[in-house]
Amino acid sequence: MKKTHRNVLIAVLAVLAILAATAFWAVHAVLRPCFDLQETAYVYIRPETTETDILEQLQTSCGATSLTGWHLLRHAMEFQPRTGRYAIHPEDNSLTVLRRLRNGQQEPVRLTIPSVRRLHRLAGTLSHHLMLDSAAVATAFADSSFASKWGYSTATLPALFIPNTYELFWNISLDAFMQRMQRENETFWDSNSREEKAKALGMSHIEVITLASIVDEETAYEPEKARVAGVYLNRLQRQMPLQADPTVKFAVGDDGLRRILNQHLRTQSPYNTYIYKGLPPGPIRIPSVSGIDAVLRAERHEYLYFCAKEDFSGSHNFARTFSEHAKNARRYQQALNARGIKK
C-alpha cells in the first residue's frame, strides 16, 4: 500500500514538474525580447492587413527571432488588427507588441509640409508619410466642392498649408488632416503678431500668402525677401502691374523656364501679371514661413523694379526708375546670351 502511495506521489510530482516547466517555458517565450533590432522598426496596418501580413512584417521588417510567444497569447487573447503605424523596439516582447497593436497605441509620424509649387506634389508627400492615397488626395485638392468645404477655392487652397513639421497619426483621414491644418493655420496667424501685421498692410491671409509665394519664387536669398516684397507692395499701391516672371511661368505651366520671352508674356491667364493688374487668383506655390514673414515685415523703400544680377549670385539689382531698371536688365540679358541660355 505504501508503495502504491509513493508511486502516485511520484507521478503527481512528475506532472507538476512538467506543468511548471511548461509554464516557465511559456512565460519565458511570452516575456523575453524577441526582436533582433539595433533601432526601432515599424509595423503598418491598413484596413486590408491580415494577421498573417502582420506576422510577416514582424519577421521581415522587425527581425523577429521567435513568434512562439505571440502564438501562445493568441489562444488566450482576442485580437482584432487596428489600422496604424506601430513602433517595435529592440527590447519588446510578444506580450508588449500584441497589447500595443490590440489597443491601437500608435507611434505618431513627424510630417513636414513642403514648400512645393503644385498641390499634387503635396499629395505625393502625404501618401508617402500617411495612410492616404496620393491620387485620391490630388483629386480632392482639385475639387472645388472639397476646397469650399474648408473655406477656400481650388486656386487659394495652397494658402491653408503652413510648411512646418507636425506630429500626426499615420492612419489619419483626409478630413481629419484638413481639420488639423486649419487649426495650425489659425495658430500660425495668431502668433508673432502676424494677424496685426496683415491688417496693417490691408491684406487678407490669402493675399499675404499669395504675395509670399511670388517672393519665394523670385529669390531664395533670404536677406532680400523683405526688399522684394516691398517692391511688389509699392506696385500694388500704385496700381501698377506686378509683372512678376514667376507668375508667367505658372501660367505657362513650365516652372523650369529660365528666360521669359515675349511669347510667354502674351499667355492669356489670370496668373499672367504682365497682363492683369493686382495679385493672381491664388498662391503659385506653398510659400515658406520666411517668405510669409518677409511680406509681413516688407521693407519700406521707393524701389519699383528689380532684376537678377548678371553674376548669377541669386541676388538682385533694385531700381527706382524704369531707365535704371532697363540698364540692369540689359546687363542680365547679355549675361544670359553669353551663357547660351535661351529658355
Secondary structure as UniProt FT lines:
FT   HELIX           2..31
FT   STRAND          41..45
FT   TURN            47..48
FT   HELIX           51..60
FT   TURN            61..62
FT   HELIX           68..74
FT   TURN            75..76
FT   STRAND          84..88
FT   TURN            90..91
FT   HELIX           94..103
FT   STRAND          109..112
FT   HELIX           119..129
FT   HELIX           134..141
FT   HELIX           144..149
FT   TURN            150..151
FT   TURN            154..156
FT   HELIX           157..160
FT   STRAND          165..168
FT   TURN            170..171
FT   HELIX           174..190
FT   TURN            192..193
FT   HELIX           194..201
FT   HELIX           205..218
FT   HELIX           222..237
FT   TURN            238..239
FT   HELIX           245..252
FT   TURN            255..256
FT   HELIX           262..265
FT   TURN            270..271
FT   TURN            273..275
FT   HELIX           289..296
FT   STRAND          305..308
FT   TURN            310..311
FT   STRAND          316..319
FT   HELIX           322..339
//
